[in-house]
C-alpha cells in the first residue's frame, strides 16, 4: 500500500478548497462497505472533534489502541468486540478496495453523521458540521495508511491479530562530534543585564463571543452566538470572559496587550500559537486566516517595534490538528497556512526563517549575538495529527534539521532557546524520545525551552539518558491567555540573562500575570491585569536551573501546603472546586518529571517501593487544550 507521495485531492468549499468531483455512480454493493468504513471513521473522528483528550485518550496513541474506544464500543450492538480476527481482515480488505472505487465521500460522511448522532458523540449540529469538515482529509489519509488490513485489525483487536507498526521506533542521527563534558552555567555577575521576554500562548479569540449567553450550553464551546440564553437562575457569560468552556472576546486580548506596561519593558516576545477559538467543528480556512491576521495586527499595534517570534499551534489549521508533512501537495497541503503566516510575520523574521516557515512551519534565527532561537512545528509530533498515519518518522525532517542547527550553534559557541506549542512530553513516543535524546546531547548550549498548549502553569524536567537521575534541562509550559476551561486569562514574563558578551541566556526567573474575571466582570469594574506570582520567590528556589525544578517536585511530594500553592497557581488562581487527592497529586507531580512520553521510569522515585504506573490510571488530568 502506498505510504508516500500522496496525490493532491479535492475538498469541499466549506474549507476553502475546490469542490469535490461528482463523477460517482451509485453501487449497492458498497452499502455495507460504507457502513463499516463509517463505524471506523466515526471512532477516529470522535477524538478529533473532542477539543482536547485527556492523556491516554488520543487519536494517535503512542502505544496500544485509543482509550476512547473503551467508552464508545459498548454502545455498538454486535460491535468490534465481537469481531473475529479473520472477519476483521476480510472487512478491511473490502474497505481497502472499496474506498478506491467509491469516490463519493459524501455518502460515507452521511453514514458517519448518523453514527455520531446515534452514539451521542456530539450534539446533532456538531456531528453534521464536523463530519463534513473532516471527511475529505480523513478519508484521504485512510486511503494511504490505516487500511492495511493487518494494521487496522492490530489496532482494533490487538497485536495477536496484526502488527500496528505505523508508529514503530525510529532514530535520528547525531553527529560524530563527541559530547562536551556537562557544565552547568555560571550565575550572572551581580548587576549584569537582565532581559524580560514576554510569552504569549493560546489566545483563542472567539469572534462569536457574546456577553450574556449560556456559558454551559450543550456544544463543545459556549458563551457565543448560538449558545442560547442561560436558565433564569444562572448568570450569562461575562463581558471580559467566563469561567466555563468559553474562549475570549477580542476586547480581552486588546486589554491584555494594552495593559502590558507594568510587566515590561520587553526585549522580545515569544508567541506559541493557538490563535483561533475551539469551535473546531465549523471552521473554514477563511476563519483561520482572519484570526491570524487580526491578532497579528493587534500585536503589531500594541507592541510596536518589539520583535515577536511566533510558533505554529495545533488550532491554526482546519480541520484542527491537520498538518500534512511537506510531501503532501495540492489542496490537502498546508501551504495556504504557511504562506499566510510568512506574509503576516515578515516584519519580524529574516528571509532564511521565512523560507523554512513556508516549507514546514519551523525556522531558526539569531535575535541577538550569542543566542540562536529555534521555533519548532510541534504538530509534527502530535498524537492528534492524523496525517502522521501515513508516515510518522521525523515528519518534514524537522528533528534532523534541529540537530544540524544545534551542532552549528555548538560550533559557534552560541546558546539556544527553543519555542514550540505542544510540549515534548505530550508527543508521539518515538518523536518524544528522539527529542529527549537531542536535548541530552546538547544540554550545554540549551539555555531555555518554552511551550504552551496545556493552558495551565507547569514544567517538564529532562534527565540524562544513562541514569535518568541527573537533571539536564527544563521546559517551561506557560499558562494560556484564554479562559478555556474554567480559568483566568493570563500571560508569562521570563527574566533571562541579558544581552552582553558572555551571557548564558538562561532563564533566571519568571512571573505570571492574570486578569481576575470575578473582579473584572463585577458591575462598574475595569479590567486590571495583576501579577499573580514570581517563581523563585513563591517556591523559594535558589535559581531557575533544572535541578531546582527537580527538587521542587520532591519538596511538593513531602509538603502538602507547598503542593496546594502549586495547584492554585497551576490553574492561574482559579482551581477546580474538587480537592486534588493523592492520585491527582501523584499524576500532577509525575507530569512535571515527564518530558519524555510513555516513560514511567521517570516517576519511579515519587512513591518509593510502589509501582507508580499502577496508581496513575485512577486519575486523569482534565482536558484543556
Long-range contacts (C-beta under 8 A, 24 or more apart in sequence): 1-96, 1-144, 1-145, 1-147, 1-148, 2-144, 3-144, 3-145, 3-390, 3-391, 4-327, 4-390, 4-391, 5-327, 6-140, 6-144, 6-324, 6-327, 6-328, 6-329, 6-332, 6-390, 7-329, 7-330, 8-328, 8-329, 8-330, 8-331, 8-332, 8-333, 9-136, 9-140, 9-330, 9-331, 9-332, 10-136, 10-331, 11-136, 11-137, 11-331, 11-332, 12-132, 12-136, 14-132, 14-133, 14-284, 15-133, 15-136, 15-284, 15-285, 15-318, 15-319, 16-284, 16-285, 16-286, 16-336, 17-136, 17-285, 17-331, 18-331, 20-103, 20-105, 20-106, 20-136, 21-103, 22-104, 23-103, 24-102, 24-103, 24-104, 24-107, 27-101, 27-102, 30-98, 30-101, 30-102, 32-94, 33-94, 33-95, 33-98, 33-99, 33-102, 34-98, 34-102, 34-107, 34-108, 34-111, 35-111, 36-91, 36-94, 36-95, 37-95, 37-98, 37-99, 37-108, 37-111, 37-142, 38-108, 38-111, 38-112, 38-114, 38-115, 39-76, 39-79, 39-80, 39-115, 40-95, 40-152, 40-156, 41-108, 41-112, 41-135, 41-138, 41-139, 41-142, 42-112, 42-115, 42-116, 42-119, 42-121, 42-131, 43-68, 43-69, 43-72, 44-138, 44-386, 45-112, 45-116, 45-130, 45-131, 45-134, 45-138, 46-72, 46-116, 46-119, 46-121, 46-122, 47-384, 48-130, 48-134, 48-138, 48-280, 48-319, 48-320, 48-321, 48-384, 48-386, 49-121, 49-122, 49-126, 49-130, 49-134, 49-220, 49-280, 49-281, 50-220, 50-623, 51-220, 51-221, 51-278, 51-280, 51-484, 51-623, 51-625, 52-623, 52-624, 52-625, 53-384, 53-623, 54-620, 54-621, 54-622, 54-623, 55-426, 55-620, 55-621, 56-617, 56-620, 57-620, 58-383, 58-384, 59-321, 59-383, 59-384, 59-386, 60-167, 60-382, 60-383, 60-384, 60-385, 60-386, 60-388, 60-389, 60-392, 60-428, 61-167, 61-383, 62-167, 62-383, 62-428, 62-429, 62-432, 62-597, 62-598, 63-167, 63-429, 63-598, 65-155, 65-156, 65-158, 65-164, 69-156, 72-119, 72-121, 75-119, 75-120, 76-119, 80-156, 80-157, 83-156, 83-157, 85-153, 85-157, 85-160, 85-161, 85-162, 88-149, 88-152, 88-153, 88-156, 88-157, 88-161, 89-149, 89-150, 89-153, 89-161, 89-162, 90-149, 92-147, 92-148, 92-149, 92-152, 92-153, 93-149, 95-147, 95-152, 96-147, 96-148, 96-149, 99-139, 99-142, 99-143, 99-147, 100-143, 105-135, 105-136, 105-139, 106-135, 108-135, 108-139, 109-135, 122-220, 122-281, 123-218, 123-219, 125-219, 126-219, 126-220, 126-281, 129-281, 129-282, 130-280, 130-281, 130-282, 133-281, 133-282, 133-283, 133-318, 133-319, 134-319, 136-332, 137-319, 137-322, 137-332, 137-386, 137-387, 138-386, 140-332, 141-386, 141-387, 141-389, 141-390, 142-389, 144-390, 145-389, 145-390, 146-389, 166-389, 166-391, 166-392, 167-392, 167-428, 167-429, 167-430, 168-430, 169-429, 169-430, 169-433, 170-393, 170-394, 170-430, 170-434, 171-434, 171-437, 172-394, 172-399, 172-400, 172-403, 172-434, 172-437, 172-438, 173-400, 173-403, 174-403, 174-437, 174-438, 174-441, 175-403, 175-407, 177-407, 177-410, 179-441, 180-410, 180-444, 182-443, 182-444, 182-464, 182-470, 182-472, 183-444, 184-545, 185-447, 185-497, 185-504, 185-506, 185-545, 186-504, 187-543, 188-497, 188-498, 188-503, 188-504, 188-508, 192-497, 192-498, 192-500, 192-503, 193-498, 193-499, 193-500, 193-503, 194-495, 194-496, 194-497, 194-498, 194-508, 195-267, 195-268, 195-495, 195-496, 195-497, 195-498, 195-499, 196-263, 196-264, 196-265, 196-266, 196-267, 196-493, 196-494, 196-495, 196-496, 197-266, 197-267, 197-268, 197-269, 197-270, 197-493, 197-494, 197-495, 197-496, 198-260, 198-263, 198-264, 198-266, 198-268, 198-269, 198-270, 198-303, 198-306, 198-491, 198-492, 198-493, 199-269, 199-270, 199-271, 199-272, 199-450, 199-478, 199-491, 199-492, 199-493, 199-494, 200-269, 200-270, 200-271, 200-272, 200-299, 200-481, 200-491, 201-271, 201-272, 201-273, 201-274, 201-313, 201-421, 201-451, 201-452, 201-453, 201-478, 201-479, 201-480, 201-481, 201-492, 202-272, 202-273, 202-274, 202-313, 202-452, 202-453, 202-455, 202-480, 202-481, 202-482, 202-484, 202-625, 203-248, 203-253, 203-274, 203-275, 203-295, 203-480, 203-481, 203-482, 204-247, 204-248, 204-274, 204-275, 204-276, 204-277, 204-278, 204-315, 204-480, 204-481, 204-482, 204-484, 205-247, 205-248, 205-249, 205-250, 205-253, 205-275, 205-276, 205-277, 205-291, 205-294, 205-295, 206-246, 206-247, 206-248, 206-249, 206-277, 206-278, 206-279, 207-250, 207-277, 207-287, 207-290, 207-291, 208-277, 208-279, 209-237, 209-246, 209-247, 209-248, 209-249, 209-250, 210-237, 211-236, 211-237, 211-238, 211-239, 211-249, 212-236, 212-237, 213-237, 215-242, 215-243, 215-244, 215-245, 215-246, 216-244, 216-245, 220-245, 220-278, 220-279, 220-280, 220-281, 221-245, 221-246, 221-247, 221-277, 221-278, 221-279, 221-484, 222-246, 223-247, 224-279, 238-517, 238-520, 238-521, 239-520, 239-521, 240-489, 240-515, 240-517, 240-520, 240-521, 240-527, 241-483, 241-489, 241-515, 241-517, 241-520, 241-521, 242-483, 242-517, 243-483, 243-486, 243-487, 243-517, 243-574, 244-483, 244-485, 244-486, 245-278, 245-484, 245-485, 245-486, 246-483, 246-484, 247-277, 247-278, 247-482, 247-483, 247-484, 248-481, 248-482, 248-483, 248-489, 250-294, 250-298, 252-489, 252-515, 252-527, 253-295, 253-298, 253-481, 254-298, 254-302, 255-515, 255-527, 255-529, 256-481, 256-489, 256-491, 256-515, 256-529, 257-298, 257-299, 257-301, 257-302, 257-303, 258-302, 259-527, 259-528, 259-529, 260-302, 260-303, 260-529, 262-529, 262-531, 263-491, 263-493, 263-511, 263-513, 263-529, 263-531, 266-303, 266-306, 266-493, 267-306, 267-368, 267-496, 267-498, 267-499, 268-306, 268-307, 268-308, 268-309, 268-367, 269-299, 269-303, 269-306, 269-307, 269-308, 269-309, 270-309, 270-311, 270-417, 270-419, 270-450, 270-494, 271-299, 271-308, 271-309, 271-310, 271-311, 272-310, 272-311, 272-313, 272-419, 272-420, 272-421, 272-450, 272-451, 272-452, 272-453, 272-478, 273-310, 273-311, 273-312, 273-313, 273-314, 273-315, 273-316, 273-421, 273-452, 274-313, 274-314, 274-315, 274-316, 274-421, 274-452, 274-453, 274-480, 274-482, 274-625, 275-313, 275-315, 275-316, 276-315, 276-316, 277-315, 278-315, 278-484, 280-315, 280-318, 280-319, 280-320, 283-318, 283-319, 283-320, 284-318, 285-318, 285-336, 285-337, 287-318, 288-316, 288-317, 288-318, 288-337, 289-336, 289-337, 289-340, 292-316, 292-340, 292-341, 292-344, 293-340, 293-344, 296-344, 296-345, 300-347, 307-348, 307-367, 308-345, 308-348, 309-348, 309-349, 309-365, 309-367, 309-373, 309-375, 309-419, 310-341, 310-345, 310-348, 310-375, 311-375, 311-376, 311-377, 311-378, 311-419, 311-420, 311-421, 312-341, 312-361, 312-362, 312-377, 312-378, 312-379, 312-421, 313-421, 313-452, 313-453, 314-378, 314-379, 314-382, 314-384, 314-385, 314-421, 314-422, 314-453, 314-625, 316-341, 317-379, 320-384, 321-379, 321-382, 321-384, 321-385, 321-386, 322-385, 322-386, 322-387, 323-361, 323-377, 323-379, 323-380, 323-382, 323-385, 323-387, 324-387, 325-360, 325-380, 325-387, 325-388, 325-390, 325-391, 325-395, 325-396, 326-359, 326-360, 326-396, 328-387, 334-361, 337-361, 356-401, 359-396, 360-396, 360-398, 361-396, 362-396, 362-398, 362-401, 364-405, 366-414, 368-499, 369-499, 369-501, 370-413, 370-414, 370-415, 370-501, 370-503, 370-505, 371-414, 371-415, 371-416, 371-417, 371-447, 371-503, 371-505, 372-405, 372-409, 372-414, 372-415, 372-416, 372-417, 373-416, 373-417, 373-418, 373-419, 374-402, 374-405, 374-406, 374-416, 374-417, 374-418, 374-419, 375-418, 375-419, 375-420, 376-402, 376-418, 376-419, 376-420, 377-420, 378-420, 378-421, 378-422, 378-423, 378-424, 378-427, 378-451, 378-453, 379-421, 379-422, 380-431, 381-422, 381-424, 381-427, 381-428, 381-431, 381-432, 381-435, 382-422, 382-427, 382-428, 383-426, 383-427, 383-428, 388-428, 392-428, 392-430, 392-431, 393-430, 394-431, 394-434, 399-431, 399-434, 399-435, 399-438, 402-438, 403-438, 406-438, 406-441, 406-442, 406-445, 406-446, 407-442, 409-445, 410-442, 410-444, 410-445, 414-445, 415-445, 415-446, 415-447, 415-503, 415-504, 415-505, 415-506, 416-442, 416-445, 416-446, 416-447, 417-447, 417-448, 417-449, 417-450, 417-505, 418-446, 418-448, 418-449, 418-450, 419-449, 419-450, 419-451, 420-450, 420-451, 421-451, 421-452, 421-453, 422-451, 422-453, 423-451, 423-453, 423-454, 423-460, 423-475, 423-477, 423-595, 424-451, 424-460, 424-475, 424-595, 424-596, 424-597, 425-460, 425-475, 425-591, 425-594, 425-595, 425-596, 425-597, 426-453, 426-454, 426-597, 427-597, 428-597, 429-597, 429-598, 432-595, 432-596, 432-597, 432-598, 433-596, 433-597, 433-599, 436-462, 436-465, 436-595, 436-596, 437-465, 439-472, 439-473, 439-595, 440-464, 440-465, 440-472, 440-473, 443-472, 443-473, 446-473, 447-496, 447-497, 447-504, 447-505, 447-506, 447-507, 448-476, 448-494, 448-496, 448-505, 448-506, 448-507, 449-473, 449-474, 449-475, 449-476, 450-475, 450-476, 450-478, 450-494, 451-475, 451-476, 451-477, 451-478, 452-477, 452-478, 452-480, 453-477, 453-625, 454-624, 454-625, 455-479, 455-480, 455-482, 455-484, 455-485, 455-487, 455-624, 455-625, 456-480, 456-487, 456-570, 456-571, 456-572, 456-624, 457-490, 457-512, 457-569, 457-570, 457-571, 457-572, 458-570, 458-591, 458-592, 459-549, 459-592, 460-591, 460-592, 460-593, 460-594, 460-595, 461-546, 461-549, 461-550, 461-553, 461-592, 461-593, 461-595, 462-546, 462-595, 462-596, 463-602, 468-601, 468-602, 471-545, 471-546, 471-547, 471-549, 471-550, 472-546, 473-546, 473-595, 474-544, 474-545, 474-546, 474-549, 475-595, 476-507, 476-510, 478-512, 479-512, 479-572, 480-624, 483-517, 484-624, 485-622, 485-623, 485-624, 486-571, 486-574, 486-576, 487-571, 487-572, 487-574, 487-624, 488-514, 488-515, 488-516, 488-517, 488-572, 488-573, 488-574, 489-514, 489-515, 489-517, 489-572, 490-514, 490-515, 490-532, 490-572, 506-544, 506-545, 507-544, 508-543, 508-544, 509-534, 509-535, 509-536, 509-544, 510-534, 510-535, 510-544, 511-535, 512-569, 512-572, 514-572, 514-573, 516-573, 517-574, 532-569, 532-572, 532-573, 533-569, 538-565, 538-569, 539-565, 539-566, 549-592, 550-593, 553-589, 553-592, 553-593, 553-606, 554-605, 554-606, 556-589, 557-589, 557-606, 563-589, 576-622, 581-619, 583-615, 583-616, 583-618, 583-619, 584-619, 586-612, 586-615, 586-616, 586-619, 587-616, 587-619, 587-620, 587-621, 588-621, 590-616, 591-621
